[in-house]
Amino acid sequence: MPIKNLTFLIIFALSISAFIYNARRLYLYLKIGKPENRFDKPIERLKRVLSIAFGQKKLLREFVAGWMHFFIFWGFVILLTAITDAILEGLFNFNLSIIGRPYRYISFFQDLMGTLVVISVLIALYRRYIQKPKRLQVEKSSKIDATVILILIFLIMLTMFGTYATKINLGDLEHYELRFASKEIAKFTDRFGFDTQNYLHEIFWWLHILLVFGFLNYLPFSKHLHIITSIPNVYFSSLKPKGRLNPINFENIENVERFGALDVEDLTWKQLFDGYTCTECGRCTSACPANLTGKPLSPREIIISIRKRTMEKAPILLNLKPQSDEINGKTLVYNYITEDELWACTTCMACVQECPVMIEHVQTIVDMRRYLVLTESKFPSELSITFRNLENNFTPWAFSHSTRGDWAQGLDIKTLAEDPNVEYLLWVGCAGSYDARYKKVAIAVAKLLKLANVSFGILGNEERCTGDPARRAGNEYLAQMLIQENIKTFSKYNVRKIITICPHCFNTLKNEYPDFGGNYEVYHHVEFLERLLIEGRLKLVKPIEKKITYHDSCYLGRYNDIYDAPRDILASIKGVKLEEMKRSRDRGLCCGAGGARMFMEEKIGERINIERTKEALSLNPDVIASACPFCMTMLTDGVKAEDAIDRVEVKDIAEILLEAVEA
């Protein structure tokens, strides 16, 4: 075997062996995580990979950064053929050109994508060092790491072009005639003789393949490990409804050391894999309402901390390193992630929505909240009152349970106890039952249902909180107690169809009750009212000459993809001028009340509801429309704080529709 081929074979074998060794090390680290089945429904998972990983669906939400990453990703995919060329030359002294004429087109795409990758790398360096967007401002080590990766990619492309350019000058033109970029480079080197060209070809080829092998073996130690892990992470992403949290099984707790997640071994292998996959792009943090208003929470840092802690503790748990008192004395919660960070989260799902590699931040944050609440009984003092009220009154507020149905007095609405033979249960929720302002929304919905001759009833004082505030606050035990009580009541009356007035109730009943045996046909009132309009069961008779801007509820929008129904209702009303806020639909800014934040004081930074209200008021609307009791409360408080209560109303979609329907 020629010395070149033998040398290459040794380097190739060593490089692949080193990569496999380090990849195996990372795989073993995942074994400290709890088991979780992410291998079901392979066809659905592959479709998601095609859409998000290969189609770059999420990255393309940002034009410049999206296309930049698109070209780098697809450049690497297509340029695998160039790497194959180099390997074949190193092993056998030929390349893919042996396939004949089709290679001409492969060579064209190699040059095209190589050029686009070079341009994209230069744009990436410009953004990171000149433009400096806030989300790319990371710690020095991460910045250096990103720069090393970009320079390696740049050099790999240049040496690829050099390899093919010298090949052209050596006379191999038949297969390379479509190589527009390599031809241009070849013009600079064609002045040299044949021997020099051959020498240059060997230099470029060796540099190219050594850079490729170096890049490959650098990745397991780099934050750009996502180049390898992003596609698997998308494949293993949750196929459950976005609004569903994983339940805790309380039936067999004899050997349970703690509930929730204190450290990395309490997380699942997929949550640890999220840490491997984080690109540190900052899209999650730049969309986080808590971070935007000066809170300590950064979803990116949560995931990075998980990765750091995994790399530190996994070798010890797997007996790959000796025990260390310093490391064992630390925990993920407290030493890496603070309580203030965890309690700042509104569970709005903006971080998950924006993540291009499908990292699931919210479930992980809730798991750590569960540890604080269930294992250590540590939570903000305001939640003590909330939990106590939920236990005693079945509502987050200190109202008597016996008055839960009083809002319906005089409306001729029967309870299921009085008449169980109705088609729909109108689930009023705690706000609709007790909050003075939202009672008006409950009344508006009930009137509209009556006008449309919908057969419905309520539970009255048999209704309990769905458990959403307790679940999001980490009190899973209390949440499950409430869930089981409600399911028992539903079974008693054979409830099958439910209309809700609150997106939080809607999400919990629709997406989370099935985990506990409660399977129902659940509608939020805006989608149900839209259906009644389409069917002609509600008639629009009165124009409303007002400018309205609609605020998307996170639990209606990002959690359940209901964006059009409220807008379609408003658009159908004559005279309404609907104007969108800059941050709307799946990019809408949270009101600040989700994740049980409704029941906690906002002591750090600016209030999220003020930030959102200012955005709405900048449009000079007559009405800010919502479809959620929490949003209505937060927006109303914001309008009052901005001294705009005399000129701007905050109304629910149902109230606006009722005004247009009633003559």
N, C-alpha and C positions, 0 to 999 in steps of 0.2 A: 504493500500500500504506500503511495506517495506520501512524503513527509507532511505536506499540507493537509491531506485527508486524515492522516493519523492524528495530527495535532488538533484538527477541528473535532474529530470524534471524541478525543479525550476531554476537550473543553466543553463540548456539547453534553457529554455524559455527566460531567461534574456539575454543570449549570442546572440541568434538569433534576439531578439528584438533590442538589442543594434546595431547589425550589420545592420539590416534593417533601423534603424533610421539614421545611418551614411551614408549608401548607398543612402538613399533618399536625404540626405543633399547634397551629391555630384551630384546627378541627378538634383536637383533644381538649383545648380550653373550653370549647362549647359544651363539653360533657359535664361541666360543673353546674350548668343550668338545668332547670326542671324540664321534664319531657313535655312536649306539646305536639299534637298531630297537625302538621302542615303539608301532608302528602296526599290529601283527598282532592277530588275533582281536577285531575291533571289537564283536561282539555280547557277548562276555564282558566286555569293558571297559565297555560301556554298562550291563550288569547291575551291575557294581561301583559305577558312578557312582550308579545308582538306590538301591543299598543303603547306601553309605557317605556319599556327598555329599548326596543328597536325603533319604535315610532317616535320616541323621545317626546311623548305627548305633554308631559308636565314641564319639561325643560323649555319647550317652545312657548310657554306662557309669557316668557320674557324674550323679546325679539332678538336683541344683540347677543346676550349671554346664551340664549337658547340655541340659536343657529351656530354659534361658536362651538358649543359642546356637541351639537348634532354632527358637525363636520369632523370634529376630533374623534367622536365615537365611530362614525361610519368609516372614517379614514382608517382607523385601526382594523375594523372588520375587513375592509377590502384589501388593506395592505398586509394582511396575513398571507396573501399570495406572494408578496414581495419577500416576506420572511421565509416562506417555503422555497422561493427561488434561491435565497442565500444558503439555506440548509442543504438543498439538493446539490448546489455547487460545491459546498464543503465536503459532502459525503461522496458524490459521484461525478463531479466536474460537469454537470449539465443542469439546466433549470426547466421550468414549465414550458419553455418554448418548444419542447419536444412534442407538444400536443398539436403543433402546426398553426394553421391560419387563425383559429379562435384566440390564440395568445395575443394577436395584435390588439384585440379589444380589451383583453385583460390589462395589457400594458398601457393602453389609453387611460383606463380608470385608475391604474396605479399612479400615473402622473397627475391626473385630475385631482384625486383625493389627497395625494401628497402635497400638491400646491395649496389646496384648501386648508389642510392641517397646518401648514407653515403660516398661512395668513391668520388662522384662528389662534395659534400660539402667540403670535405677535400681538393680536388684539387682547388676549388674556393677560399678557405681561403689561400692556398699556393700561388695562383696567386696574390691575393690581398695584402698579407703581405710579401711575400718573393720575388716573381718574379717581381711584381709591373710594369706591362706594362703601358705605358704612358696614354692610354685611360681610365684606371681604377683609375688614380690619380685624385680624386675628393675632394671636400671640406670635412672637418672633420665630419660634421653632416651626410653627405651622407655615408661616410665610416662607421660610427658607426651604422647607420641604416642598411646597407648591412650586417654588422657583426651580428647584432641582429637577422636579418632574417635567416641567415645561421645557427646560433647556435640554433634557434628555430626549424628549419627543422631537424637539427642533433638530437636534443633531442626528437622530435616527433618520429623519426625513432627508436632511442634506446629504448624508452618506449614502442613502438609497439612490438619490439622484446622481451622485458622483459615480456609484457603481454602474448604473445603467448608461451614463454619459460616456464613460470610458469604454464600455462594451460597444457602444455605437462607433466610437473612433477606432476600435479594433476591427471594424468591418462587418459586424453582425447587424445589418440594416433590415434584412427581410422581415424580422419579427418586431422591429422597433420603430417602424415608420410613423406610427401614430403617437409616439412619445414626444409631445410638443415641448414639455418642460426640460426633459433630459437632453433633447436636441439643442436647446438654447445653451445649456451648460456645456454641452460637448463642443460648442463653437469656441469656448475659452481654452480648451485643452487640446484642440486638434492640431496645434502648431508643433506638438511634441512628436517624436518618432514612435515607431511601433513598440520598441522595448520599453520606452518610458511610459507609454499608454498602458502597457501590460502591468508595469510596476505600480502605476497609479490605481489601476483597477484592483490589484491585490490590497493596496492600502485602504481604499474605500470599502472594499468588501469586508476586510477584517475589522475595520472600525465599526462598520454597520452591524455586523453580527455580534461583536463584543458589546456594543451599546445595547443591543436587543437583550442579550443575556444578562447584562448588568441591570437593565431596567426591570426585567422579570424578577430578579432576585432582590431588588430593592423594594418592590411592592409590598411584600409581607411585613416590612418594617416601616411602611409609609402610611400616611393618612389616605393616600391614593390607592390603598388596598381596594377601594370601591370599584376600581377598574375590573377587578376579578369578582368581587362579591355582589355588585349591584344587580346583575341579571338574576342570580339565585335569590337575592333578597326580594326582588319583585315577584319572582315565582312563588316564594313562600309567604308572601303578604296575605293578610287575612281576607277571606272570602265572605266573612260574616257581614251583616249590615254594619255600616260605619258607626252606628249609634249603640252597638252592643258591647258591654264590658264582660270580660270573663268572670263567671261566678266563682265563689269559694264554696267548696263542699264541706259543710259543717257536720255532716252525719258521722264521719269517722275522724275524730280529732284526738284520739288517745295518744298518738305518737307525734302530734304536731308541736314543734318547738315554738313556732310563732306564726302569726298570720301576717300576710302582706310581705313586703320586701324591705329588709334592712340592708342586705348586702347582695353582691352579684349572684351568689349561689341560690338566692331566693327568687331570682328572675328565671324566665324560661330560656331555652337555648336560642330561640328566635329573638328575644329581647337583647341577648348578648350579641347575636349576629347583626342586629341593627347597629350596634356600636362599631363593628368591623366596617359597616357599609357607609357610615356617615362621611360625606364629602367635605364637611365643614363649609359648605357653600353659604350658609347663613340665611337661606330663604325662609326657613322656619322661624328664626328669631326676628327677621325683618317684618314678618306678618303677625307676630305675637302681640296682642293688645296690651298685655302686662308689661312686656319689654318696651313697647312704644311709649308707655306712659311712666317710665322711670322705675319700674319694679325690678327686683333682682333676678327674675326668671329669664333664662335664655334656654329655649328648647334645645338648641345646638349644644350648649354646655352640658345639659343633662345627659345627652347621648355620648358626648366625648368623655365625660366623667365615668360612664359605664365602661367604655373601652379602656380607659386608663386603669381603672380598678380591676377589670378582668385580666389585663396583661400582668398586673402586679400580684393578684391573689391566686389566679388559676394554677400557676406552676407549683405553689405551695400545697393547694388542696389536692393536686394530682401527684404529690410527692416527687415532683421534678426538681424542686429546690428545697433546701432545708427551711425549717420553721423560722419565722422572724417575728420577734416581739413587736417591733415597730409596725410591721404590716398587719399582724394579727390584732393589734390594738386599735386599728382603724376600722371604720365601716363606711359603706357607700353613702348612706344617710348620715348626716352630721359632718363627716370629714371631707366628703366630696360634694355633697348636695345638701344645702341647708333647708331647714323647715320653712323659712320665709320664701324660698324659691318654690317649694311644693305648694304652699297655700296661696301663692299668687296666681296660680293657673285657673283660668275660667273654663277649661275644657271645651273651648270654642272650636277646636279641631282645625284651626287655621294652619298650624304647624304641619299636621298630617296632610292636609290638602295641598300645601306647597311643596312638600318633600318630593324630589324627583326620583327617589329610590325607595319610596313606600315605607319609610320608618314610622313606627307607631308610638309616638311620644305619649299620648294621653293615657293609654292603658298602663304604661310604665309609671307615670306620675301618680295615677290612682293607686297602683299597687304599693307605692311607697307611703302614700297617705293611709292606706289600710294598715300598714305596720304601725304608724304613729297612733292611730285611733284604737285599733283592736288589741294591739300588744302592749303599748305603753300608755294608752289613754292620754296622749298629748295632742292637743288641738287648740285652735284659737278659742278664747274664753266665750265668745258669742255663740259658738256651736254647742256649748253645754246647754244653753237655753233651747236651741233648736232641737237637739236630740231629745231633751226632756219633753218638749211639747209633742214631738212625733210619737214618743212612747205613751204619753198620757192622753193627748187630744187627737192623735192621728193627723196632725197638721203641724207645719213648722211654727205656727203662731199660737199665742195663748188664748185661743177662742174655745168656747165649749163645743164639744163634739155634737151635742144635741141640737145646736143651731145651724148645722151645716146646710140644711135645705131651706132655711128661712128666706133666702134670696128669691125663691120662686113663688112666694105667697101672692095670691091674687092673679096668677098667670094661668091657672087651670092646667097645671102640669102634674101628672100623677107620678108617684114613685113606683118602682117595680113591685114593691110589696103590695101596693094597691091594684096594680094591673101589670102582670108580668108578660102579657101577650102583646108586646110591642116589637117592632122590627129593630129599632136602634136604642142603645143606651147612650144618653147624652152624659158624657163624663165631664163634670163641671170643673173639678180640680179645686185645690185649696184657695187659689186666688179668686176664682169665680164665685166661690162660696162665701169668702170672708172679706176680701179686699173691697173697700167701698167703691173705688173707681172701677175695678174689674167686674164687679157685680153687674154694672151697666152693660158690659160686653156679653156676659152670660145671658142677660135679658134680651139683648139684640139678637143673639144667635137663636135663642128659643123662639122669639117672634118670627124670625125668618123661616125656621123649620115649620112653624104652625101655618104661616102663609102658604108654604109649599105642600101642606098636607102630609108632612112626614110623620110616620108613626114612631114616637119616641117616648121615653120615660127617663127618670133619674133615680139614683139610689138614695138620695137624701142623706140621713145620718148613718146609713150603712156604707157610705163611700169613705175610703181612707186615702191618705196620700199614697201615690204610686210607689214611693220609695226613692225617687230620683235624687232629691237633695242629700239623703243619707248615703246613697251609693257613691255619688260623686265626691262626697266629703270623706269617703273611706270607711264609713260605718256600714259595712256589708251585712253584718248580722241584723241590725235594725231594719235595713232595707228589705232583706229577705223575709223578715217577720211581716212587714207590711204587704209585700207582694203575695205571700201565701194567704193572708187574710182576704185580700181582694179577690184572688183566684177562687177561694172558697165561696165568696159571695156571688161571683159570676156563675159558678157551677150551680148554685142554689136556684138561680133564675134562668139558667140555660142561655146566658148571654153569648151572642155570636158576633154581633156587629156593634161597633163603638164609634161615636163621634166625640172628639176631644176639643177643648177650647184652648189648651196650652200645648205648645210644641214639646215641652219636657215630658208631660204626661203622654203625649202622642208617641214620642220616641220610645219611652219605657214600655208602654203597653204593646206597641207594635214589634219592637226589636228585642226586648229583654225578657218579657214575660214568657215567650216560648221556651226559654231555658228552664223554666220552672213548671212547664206543663200547661201554660195559658196561651192558647192559639186562637186569635181573634182577627176579624176583619176590621182594621182600625183606620179611621179617617181624621185628618185635622180639619177644622171647620172651614178653612179657606178652600181646600180642594173639594169638599163636599158642597159648599155653596156655589162654587164654579160649576159643578155638575148640574145643580138645580137650575142655574141660569141657562146652561146649554140645552137642557131638556125643556126649557120654557115653563118651568114650574114657578119661577120667580120672574116678574115682569118689571122692567125698568121704566118708570113713568116720570121721574123728576130729574132734571139736569142739576149738576153741582158745578158751579163756575168757580173752581178753586185750583190753585197749583199745589200738587201733592208730591211729596217724595216718600218712597217706601224704604223702610229699614228692614233688612233681612235678619230674621232670627237664625242664630247658628244651628239650633236644634231642628229647625224646619228646613233650612237651606243646606249647609254643609253636611249635616247628619243624614238628611233624607231627600235631598235633591229636589225640594219643592221651591222653585223660583218663579215659575210662570203663573201659577194659579192666582196669587194675590195681584199680580200686575195685570193679568187678563181681566180680572173683576174691575179694577180701577179703569182700565182702558175702555171697557164696555160702557162706562157711565158717561153720558153726554156732558160736555163742559169741563171734564176733568183734564187738567194738563199735568201729565206724569213726568217728573224730572228725576233722573238718576243721580245719586251721589257718586263721587269718584270711586269710592270703595263700595262696590255693590255685588250682588249675587254671591258667587263662591269666594269673592275677595272682600266681602262685606266685613266691616269692623264690628266686633262683639260689643254689646252694650255694657258688659262688665259684670253681669249677674249670674252667669252659668257656673257650674262646678261648685254650687252652694255658696258662691261669693255674694249672692243676694242677702245672705244672713251674716256676713262678716263685714267689719269696718275696713275701709280702704285707707290705710295709714301711711303708705309709702308712695311717693310720686303724685302725679296728677290723676284725678279720677277718670277712669275709662269712659264713663257715660258722658262726661264733659267733653272729652275729645270727640266722641261720636256726635254729640249734639251740635257742637261747633261746625262740624262738617255739614250736618243737615241744614243748619241755619244759614250757612254761607250761600245757599240756593234761594234764600228769601221765600220759603214756602208758606202757604196758608195752613197746611196740615202736614204733620209728620205721621205717616201711617205705619202701623205695626200689626203683628198677628200673634203676640206673645205677652202674657201678663208681666213677666220680668222686664222685657224690653219697654213696655209701656211705662212702668214705674221708673225705670232708669232714665228714659228720655224725658218724661214729665219733670223729674227732678232736675235734669239738665237744662230744660227750657226755663224753669224757675230760676236756676242759678245764673242763667245768662240774661235774666230780666226780659224775657220774650213771651211770657205767659199771656200777655194781653193781645198779642198779635199772631201767635202760632198755637194751633191746637194739636194735641197728640190723640189720635183716634185709632181704634181697631178697624180692620177691613170690614168686619161685620157691621159696625156702627155706620160706616160710610155707605155700605150697600143698603142697609135698612132705610137710610135717609132717601136714597134714590128709588127705592121700591115703594115706600109708603106715599100715597097721594096726599 
